[in-house]
Amino acid sequence: MKIPLETDKYYHIYNHANGHEDLFDNEGNYYFFLKQYSKYIRPILDTFAYCLMPNHIHLSVKIKPKTELKLLERCNTILILNQIS
């Protein structure tokens, strides 16, 4: 069952690897995760705390207000249109 995240709300998000597997095998995996997180997730939410462990993660976040998300969407559209021209 999907539960949508609401704007301007706080969430504790966590994820655990399957069985005894690890999410992060080495130090480079942590850096890669944080780089991707900054690129794709940070624009849509505010992060208050995070904890990355070998087999699971915890995030304390707040989804940004609708006004900020709409502005981000407009900016992305303008960037795409400029790249096409």
RAJO-V762132 format. One record per residue. N is the residue number from 0. RES is the residue in one letter. SS is DSSP state (H for helix, E for strand, L for the rest). PSI is psi in whole degrees, 0 to 359 (none if undefined). Layout:
# RAJO-V762132
N;RES;SS;PSI
N;RES;SS;PSI
This chain:
# RAJO-V762132
0;M;L;127
1;K;L;135
2;I;L;112
3;P;L;145
4;L;L;136
5;E;L;146
6;T;L;152
7;D;L;28
8;K;L;155
9;Y;E;145
10;Y;E;147
11;H;E;112
12;I;E;135
13;Y;E;156
14;N;E;142
15;H;E;141
16;A;L;164
17;N;L;135
18;G;L;234
19;H;L;16
20;E;L;162
21;D;L;147
22;L;L;325
23;F;L;115
24;D;L;333
25;N;L;174
26;E;H;325
27;G;H;328
28;N;H;322
29;Y;H;315
30;Y;H;319
31;F;H;314
32;F;H;312
33;L;H;324
34;K;H;314
35;Q;H;322
36;Y;H;314
37;S;H;322
38;K;H;316
39;Y;H;329
40;I;H;319
41;R;L;325
42;P;L;340
43;I;L;353
44;L;E;160
45;D;E;130
46;T;E;126
47;F;E;328
48;A;E;152
49;Y;E;156
50;C;E;119
51;L;E;119
52;M;E;162
53;P;L;322
54;N;L;1
55;H;E;165
56;I;E;154
57;H;E;137
58;L;E;133
59;S;E;111
60;V;E;166
61;K;E;126
62;I;E;135
63;K;L;156
64;P;L;156
65;K;H;323
66;T;H;319
67;E;H;321
68;L;H;322
69;K;H;321
70;L;H;317
71;L;H;318
72;E;H;317
73;R;H;316
74;C;H;318
75;N;H;321
76;T;H;317
77;I;H;317
78;L;H;318
79;I;H;315
80;L;H;322
81;N;H;326
82;Q;H;328
83;I;H;323
84;S;L;none
